[in-house]
């Protein structure tokens, strides 16, 4: 009998952002060819009876094979990071081509793309970190790179060596508006963080746990408000990264309520950890250090509510892998103070299982019976829409066959040894979850199956992107910018 399809996945329950249903999935030439019951034969078939057949996860915030502002190369290569991502149910990754001061952005992107081409096992795109917003970067490199398919820019409002102050931030927002790119921002008040850190160290409060209070919670909402005000001035859409506080979530809610195009993400560390996780003997708490730091249980509740209301649209890992040794967290020596310890947590492999357990297995009350829909939306459908990844984020005819088959009843205790990244630890070790991805396919090709890796390094594809709907201005101009109301000054031209 001649097979009509390359692959048919039979007997599973299809999950989507708008509901679930029983159906088979047919794949041909790397695309979803059909959904339905009683589909014709495939050259290969997978029995998914009792399983969930979901879109592969899209992790839109991961630091991979990247040098930090302090000069540290993080632990993962593209091969190890995308292996870990795939074992965690992900099929697409957006990482960072990171410019530092004095570096040419074009060369940064070219060199980083070469690393990805050699190593990536799943599909990928880049955000462009801009830390050197000189005339060449703003006027030449960014417009050209955006046209070529790098349609999102990352900016830091803190960290001495990479922060972008208010005036160059406006230049970047204007360039993004003129070229239709989304601006993604790490927004915290630099002065407050710098001042608090210095005062704590001066007084001898140097253990990792003090990192948790060195980033005052008010520094987040203040920077959010300043960023939103700048974006509103230019009518430029923005994405606010890693929201950690109730006040930050409220600031975003208020802005969106005024009709501004503000998107936001949070991360598992802010949904499942608190600052008390840093309170460990000796330097052990360094394993839980990230920026912004985890906050309080009340903030977790506020963030879950913001996700349920749609004020925060995605949950990324912010994977930032630094080993607990002299190559990473302890690079400043065996007795560093918290200001000398690299910030960042691994999370590519645990993001989806943690969220699945909370939303689907346990059923967070904020989502009132729509946990599976919310899981698919937050981890696949909404990221694909916001970052304009055509053919990704859903299981629909014509879309890429990026599929994760989940065993919803599988119980797993997360351990350091089980992770496939190169960090050597996970901040979620010891947590038990119910639900785990057992097969992962990228464009119809099996990457992971029942604990075994099947893909080869370099099989992932770069995904060129335009800015898309999320990056399109609203058209609502404030008076100072609107030439019809500001005496004819054409500032946006």
N, C-alpha and C positions, 0 to 999 in steps of 0.2 A: 504494500500500500504506500503510495506517495504521500509524504508529509507536506501539509500545507504551510506549516510554520516551523521555525527553527527550534522553538521551545514553547511548551504549554505548561503553565502552573495550574494545577487542578485542585478543586475542593476547598480552597481557602476563603477567608472573609477579607474582602477588599476594604481598606480604610481610606477615607478621604477627609478633607476639611469640612465637608457638609453631610457626612453620614457614612455608614458602612453597609455592605451588602455582600451576599454570597455570589461569587462569580469565578470563572476561570480567566486566566490572563494568557494571551497568545503574543509571542514575540517573533518578529522577523526583521532581519537586517539591523538589529540593535534598537528597534523601535517597538512600542506597544502597537500591535496590529489589531487586536480585538479584545473585548471584554464580553463575557456572556457564559451561558451554560451550554454544554454539549458542543463545544468547539471542535473543529476537525483536529486530526492528529498532528503532533509536533515531532520533529526528528528526535527531540529529547523531551521528556516529561518529568515534572516534579510533583509529587503528591504533597499538597499543603493542607490536607484534612486536619481540622482542629487548630490551624495556624492563622495568623494575621498576615496578609500580604499588603505591605505599606510602601509608600514612596521612600526611597533612600533619604537619609538625613542630609541636610545642607548646613554645614557649620561655617558661618560667615565671619568668624573672628578667631584666627589662630596664628600664633607666631611660630614659624617653621624655618629652620636653617637661617636664623636671623641674628645679626649682631645687635646687642642692646646699646642704649646710649652710653653705658659705662664700658663698652668694649668687649662684653662677654658674648661668645657665640653660644646660643642655647643648645640643648642636648640633642634635639631631633634633626635628622635629615628629612628630605621629602619622602624618602623610602620608608623610614621608620614611622614618621608622623602619619602618612596616609595608610600604612598598614594598620596602625592603631585605630585610625578613624574608621577604616573598613570593618574591623572586628567589632567596633561599637555601632555598626549599622549605618554609617555615613557613605555617601557616594559622591559628594561634591564638597570642596573646601575652598574658602577664600582666605588667603594669607597675605602677608605684607611685604612689599618691596620697599625697604626702609632707607630713605635718604637721611644722612646725618649732615651736620654742618660742614660745608666745604666740598661736599660730594656732588657730582653731576647726576641729575635724576635719570637722564636717558641711560647712562652707563649702569646705574644701580638696577634699573629695570631689566636691561639686557643680560646682565650677569645673573640676576635672580631667576630670570626665565630659563637660562641654561641649566641651573640646578634643578628646577622643576621638571624640565623635559627629560632629564636623566633619571629622576627618582620617583615621580608621582605615580601611584597605582590607581588613583581615582581622579575624577575630573576636577579642575581647579581654575581659579581666577585670582587676581591680585587687587588689593587696595594699595594706593600709592601714598606712603608716609612722606609728608613734606616737612622738613625741619630747617631747610635752607631756602626760604622764599625770596630769592634774589630775582633780578629782572629776567634772567634767562629761564629760570624755573617757571616763573609766572607767565611770561609772554610767549615763550617758545616751547619748552618741553611739555608742560601740562596740556596745552591745547592739542599738541600733536599726539601725545600718549592717549588722551581721551578719545580722539578720533580713531585711534588704532584699536580701541576696545577696552581700555582701562578706565572705567567710568565711575570710580569712587576714589575719593581723596581722604586720607586720615591725617588729623591734626591733633597735637597735644597742647593743652593749655597749661600744663605743668611739666616738671622735670627740667632742671637747669640747662642741660645740654641739647634739648630738642624742643623746648616750649616755643610756641608762637604767640606773640603778644597781640593786643587788640587790633592795632592798625594793620599789620601784615595779615591777620586773620580776615579782616575785611577784604583785603586784596585777593585772598584765596577764595573767599565766598563769591566775589564778583567774577573771578575767572571761571569758577564752577558754573555760575549762572549763565555766563556767556557761551559756555561749551557744553552745557547740559550734563553735569556730573553731580553725584550726591556727595556731600561733605559729611564725613564721620568724625566724631570728636571725643577725645578723652578730656572731659571737662571737670576740673577741680580748681579751686582757688590756690594758685601757686604760693602766694605770700603767706597764707594761713598755714599751709603744710610745711613750708620752709621754716617759719617761725616756731611752730610747735615742735618740729624735729630738733631744732637747735636747743630749745629750752629743755626738752626731755634729756638729751644727751649731756648738756651742761650740768644737770642735777643728778646724773648717774643712773637715770632710768634707761637702760640700754638693752634689756632683754627683748627677744622677738615680740613678746606680748605688747610692748609699748608701741609697736608699729600700728596696732589697732586703734590707738587713740591719737596718733600723730597726724592722722587725716581727719580733722574735725568734720562731723557730719554736715555742718553748715557750709563747708567749703564746696560741697557738691551742688546744693540748690543755688548758691550764689553764682557759681560758674555756669550752671544751666541757664539761669535767668540772663546772665550777660551774653552768653552765646545765642540764646533765642532772640534777644533784642537786636543783636547784630544781624542775625539771619532775617529777621522781620524787616529791618531797614532795607535790605537788598532783595527781599522776596526770594530767598534761596532755601530750598528744602535741606534739612539736616537730619542726620542719624546720631543720636546720643548713645554712646557705648556704655556698657556695664553699669546700669543704674543700681545703686545699692541702698538707698534710704527712702523712707516714706516721704520725706520732704522733697526729694528729687522727683519721685513719682508724681507728687501733687503739682509740682512746677510744670511738668510735662502735660499733665491733665488740663491744667489751666490754659496752657498755650494751645493745645489742640481744641479746647473748647472755644477759643477765639478764632478758630479756623486756620491756624498756622500749620504748615506742612512740617511737622516734627515727628520723626520716628524714633523708636527707642528699643534697646535690648537690655536684658539682664542675663545673668549667668548662674549655673548651679551653685557656685560658692556663695551667692547671696540668697539663694533659696533654701539651702541645706546646711550652711555653716553659720556660726556667729563668731564674734570677737573672742569669745571664751575658748575657742578651739586653738588659739595661739598661746594660751596659758599652759605651757608644757615645761617640764624640767630642762634646764640647760638651754641648748640651742634648738631643741626638737621643734619648738614652735615655728621655726623658720620654714618648715614644710608647709605651713598654712598661711604664709605671708604673700599677699597680693595687693594690688592697688587698683581701685580703692579697696580697703579691707572689708571683710565680712562685718556685719553690724549686729543687730539684736533680733530676737524672735519676732518682735512687733514689726520690724522692717520686712522680714520674710512674709508675714501676713499681708502687709501693704503691697508688696511686689506681686504676690499671687493675685491679689484683687486687681491690680493694674493690668496684669496679663488677661484676666477674665473680662475686664472692661474694654480691652483693646488699646489702652493707653501705651502699653509696652507690647510690641508685636512679635518679637523673636527672643529665643534663648540660645545664646552661643556659648562655646566653652571658654573663650579667651585663653586657649591653651598656650602656656608660656613655660616651657620645660627647662628648669634648672636643677641639676643634680645636687644632692645633699653632700657635696664634697668640694675640693679645692677648685674644680672646674666650674662650679655653679654657685650655690648658696654660700659657700665658705671660701670664696675666691680671695677675700681680704685677709685670710688667715684663720687660725683655729678659735679665736676669741673676738669676732666682730661685734660691733654694736648694730642695732637694727637698721641704722641708716646705711650700713655697709653691706647689707645682705640683699642679693638680687630678689626682686619681687616677681612673683608669678607662680602659677600652679598648672600642673598637667590636667587635661580633662577631655581630650578628644574621644576617648574610649568609654568614659563613664557618663557623658552628658545625656545620651538618649536613654540608657537603662534607668538612670535616676529619675528622669522626667516621666518615663513610661510607668515606673512603679508608683510615682506620686499621682499622676493624672488618670491612669487606666486601672492599675491593680488596686490602689487604695482609694482612688476617686476623690480628689480634692473637692471640698464642698462648694467652692466658688464656681465650679464648672457644671454643677447640677446635672450629672448624667451625660455630659458631652465631652468626657475626658479623652476618648480616643480621637474625636474630631479635633479637639484642641491640640492634642499631641501632634497630629499630622500637620495642622496649620502652623503651629509655632516652630516646628523643626524642619519643615519642608516647603509647604505651600507659600506661607508668608515670606520667608527668605527669598524664594525664587521670584516672587512678585516685586519685592522692594528692590532687590539688586538686579532685576531684569535679566533673569536666566531663562530664556525661552526653552521650552521643552523639558524643563526640570520642575520638580516639586509636586507632581501629581501623577497618577496612573490613568492616562487618557490616551486614546488612539492618536498616534502621531508623535507622542512624547517619547523621550529617551526611556529605554527599559532599565531605569535605575530603581531597583527593587530590593527591599529588605523583608525577608520572611521571618516573622517573630513567633517564638513559642511563648504564648502569653502566660503559661503556667510554670515556666522554668524558674526555679529558685536558685539564685547565685549570691554567694558572699564575695564581695569585692576584696581582692588582695593585691598587694604590691607585685607579687610574683606573676599574677595572671595578666598584667598589662603588657602591651606590645610596643609602647613608646620606650624611649631610652632614658627617662627621668630616674627610674629606680624606685619610685614610690608614687602612691596616689593619696591625696588628702581624704579620700573616701574609703580607705581600707577599713574593713570590719563591718561595713554596712551591708545588709542583706536586701536584695531587691527581687521582685517577682516580675518576670518577663525579660526575655533576652533575644537578640537577633541571632538566628542560627545559619542563615544564608544571605549573602549580599551579592547583588549583580549590578554591574555598571555597563550600561548600554547592552544588556543581554548577556554579557560575559560574567561568569562566576568569579568573584574575587575572593570570597570567603565561603566555605561550606563546612559546617559541623566541626569547627575548630581548626581548619586547615586553610592556609593561604594558597590561592591558585593563580593570582595575577603576577605579572612581571614588572619590575621597575620600568617606568617610562610609558606604561600603557595608558595612563591618565592623559586626558586632553585638556589643553588650555581653552577656556570659554571666553571669547571676546564679547564684550557687552557694551551696549549704548546705555545712556542714563535711564531711559525709559520713563514711564509715568511718574514714578516716585521722585525723580529728579527734575520734573517739570515745574516751574514756578506757578503759583496760584493766579498771577495776574493782578493781585491786589497790592498796589503800591502805596506806601506811606507818602504823606504830602511832600516831605523833603526830597523824595526821589522821583515823584511823578512830575514829568515835565509840564503837564497841563496845570499843575497847581504850585509849581516852584519857580515861576517866572521864566520857564523855558529852559532850565538847566538840564541838559541831556546827560546825566551822570552815568547811566547804565550803558551808553553806547561805547 
